[in-house]
Amino acid sequence: MTTHNQENTEEACPAEGLLKLLAGKWKAQIFRLALEHPLRFNALLRQLPEANKQSIALALKELEEAELLVKTTIKQKPLHIEYSLSEKGLALVPIFRNLEQLANI
């Protein structure tokens, strides 16, 4: 019964799902960093020193599953993976910027 109520709430307010998605641990920070340039896993660990490997990996996976980030394998030596904003993620940039501005009021 609770699940049904939750689905109805998200249908009534589509923004709720987006806010929940970005509210996950480290997700907003990762999204903000992805605005600047493509991200690499080890660089994220250095940029977010309080984070651990597991929490960063989970946040990246969930942002990728939500189609906000695109995972690209760079086939240069050394082989590495980069995460960048998808078209859907880029479409959210103005909304994200507005949220940042509202937080500073």
C-alpha positions as a Markdown table, in Angstrom:
| # | Residue | x | y | z |
|---|---|---|---|---|
| 1 | Met | 0.0 | 0.0 | 0.0 |
| 2 | Thr | 2.9 | 2.4 | 0.7 |
| 3 | Thr | 4.4 | 1.7 | -2.7 |
| 4 | His | 1.1 | 2.6 | -4.4 |
| 5 | Asn | 1.0 | 5.9 | -2.5 |
| 6 | Gln | 4.6 | 6.7 | -3.4 |
| 7 | Glu | 3.9 | 6.1 | -7.1 |
| 8 | Asn | 0.9 | 8.4 | -6.9 |
| 9 | Thr | 3.0 | 11.1 | -5.2 |
| 10 | Glu | 5.7 | 10.9 | -7.9 |
| 11 | Glu | 3.0 | 11.0 | -10.7 |
| 12 | Ala | 1.5 | 14.1 | -9.0 |
| 13 | Cys | 4.9 | 15.8 | -8.7 |
| 14 | Pro | 7.4 | 14.6 | -11.4 |
| 15 | Ala | 10.1 | 16.7 | -9.9 |
| 16 | Glu | 10.1 | 14.6 | -6.7 |
| 17 | Gly | 11.8 | 11.7 | -8.5 |
| 18 | Leu | 14.5 | 14.0 | -9.8 |
| 19 | Leu | 15.1 | 15.6 | -6.4 |
| 20 | Lys | 15.4 | 12.1 | -4.9 |
| 21 | Leu | 17.9 | 11.0 | -7.5 |
| 22 | Leu | 20.2 | 14.0 | -7.0 |
| 23 | Ala | 19.8 | 13.8 | -3.2 |
| 24 | Gly | 21.7 | 10.5 | -3.0 |
| 25 | Lys | 25.1 | 10.5 | -1.4 |
| 26 | Trp | 27.7 | 12.3 | -3.5 |
| 27 | Lys | 25.4 | 12.5 | -6.6 |
| 28 | Ala | 24.9 | 16.3 | -6.5 |
| 29 | Gln | 28.7 | 16.8 | -6.1 |
| 30 | Ile | 29.4 | 14.4 | -9.0 |
| 31 | Phe | 26.8 | 16.1 | -11.2 |
| 32 | Arg | 28.4 | 19.5 | -10.4 |
| 33 | Leu | 31.9 | 18.3 | -11.2 |
| 34 | Ala | 30.6 | 16.7 | -14.4 |
| 35 | Leu | 29.5 | 20.2 | -15.5 |
| 36 | Glu | 33.1 | 21.2 | -15.7 |
| 37 | His | 34.7 | 18.3 | -17.5 |
| 38 | Pro | 34.5 | 14.5 | -18.0 |
| 39 | Leu | 35.2 | 12.6 | -14.8 |
| 40 | Arg | 37.5 | 9.7 | -14.0 |
| 41 | Phe | 37.0 | 7.5 | -11.0 |
| 42 | Asn | 40.3 | 8.1 | -9.2 |
| 43 | Ala | 40.1 | 11.9 | -9.8 |
| 44 | Leu | 36.7 | 11.8 | -8.1 |
| 45 | Leu | 38.2 | 10.1 | -5.1 |
| 46 | Arg | 40.8 | 12.9 | -4.9 |
| 47 | Gln | 38.2 | 15.6 | -5.4 |
| 48 | Leu | 35.8 | 14.1 | -2.8 |
| 49 | Pro | 38.2 | 13.1 | -0.1 |
| 50 | Glu | 35.5 | 12.2 | 2.4 |
| 51 | Ala | 34.0 | 9.7 | -0.1 |
| 52 | Asn | 35.0 | 6.0 | -0.4 |
| 53 | Lys | 35.3 | 3.8 | -3.5 |
| 54 | Gln | 32.0 | 2.0 | -2.8 |
| 55 | Ser | 29.9 | 5.1 | -2.4 |
| 56 | Ile | 31.4 | 6.8 | -5.5 |
| 57 | Ala | 30.9 | 3.6 | -7.6 |
| 58 | Leu | 27.3 | 3.3 | -6.5 |
| 59 | Ala | 26.5 | 7.0 | -7.2 |
| 60 | Leu | 28.1 | 6.8 | -10.7 |
| 61 | Lys | 26.1 | 3.6 | -11.4 |
| 62 | Glu | 22.8 | 5.2 | -10.3 |
| 63 | Leu | 23.5 | 8.4 | -12.3 |
| 64 | Glu | 24.4 | 6.2 | -15.4 |
| 65 | Glu | 21.2 | 4.1 | -14.9 |
| 66 | Ala | 19.1 | 7.3 | -14.7 |
| 67 | Glu | 20.8 | 8.3 | -18.0 |
| 68 | Leu | 22.2 | 11.5 | -16.5 |
| 69 | Leu | 25.8 | 10.3 | -17.1 |
| 70 | Val | 27.4 | 8.5 | -20.0 |
| 71 | Lys | 30.2 | 6.0 | -19.4 |
| 72 | Thr | 32.9 | 6.0 | -22.1 |
| 73 | Thr | 35.8 | 3.6 | -22.3 |
| 74 | Ile | 38.9 | 5.5 | -23.6 |
| 75 | Lys | 41.0 | 2.9 | -25.5 |
| 76 | Gln | 44.3 | 4.7 | -25.0 |
| 77 | Lys | 47.1 | 3.5 | -22.9 |
| 78 | Pro | 46.5 | 3.4 | -20.1 |
| 79 | Leu | 42.9 | 2.3 | -20.7 |
| 80 | His | 40.5 | 4.3 | -18.6 |
| 81 | Ile | 36.8 | 5.2 | -18.2 |
| 82 | Glu | 35.3 | 8.7 | -18.2 |
| 83 | Tyr | 31.9 | 9.8 | -17.2 |
| 84 | Ser | 30.3 | 12.8 | -18.8 |
| 85 | Leu | 26.9 | 14.4 | -18.8 |
| 86 | Ser | 24.4 | 12.8 | -21.2 |
| 87 | Glu | 21.9 | 14.8 | -23.2 |
| 88 | Lys | 19.4 | 14.3 | -20.4 |
| 89 | Gly | 22.0 | 15.4 | -17.9 |
| 90 | Leu | 22.8 | 18.5 | -20.0 |
| 91 | Ala | 19.1 | 19.4 | -20.1 |
| 92 | Leu | 19.1 | 19.5 | -16.3 |
| 93 | Val | 21.9 | 22.0 | -16.1 |
| 94 | Pro | 19.7 | 25.1 | -15.9 |
| 95 | Ile | 17.5 | 23.5 | -13.3 |
| 96 | Phe | 20.6 | 22.5 | -11.3 |
| 97 | Arg | 22.0 | 26.0 | -11.5 |
| 98 | Asn | 18.6 | 27.4 | -10.3 |
| 99 | Leu | 18.7 | 25.1 | -7.3 |
| 100 | Glu | 22.2 | 26.2 | -6.5 |
| 101 | Gln | 21.1 | 29.9 | -6.7 |
| 102 | Leu | 18.1 | 29.2 | -4.5 |
| 103 | Ala | 20.3 | 27.5 | -1.9 |
| 104 | Asn | 22.4 | 30.7 | -1.7 |
| 105 | Ile | 19.4 | 32.9 | -0.9 |
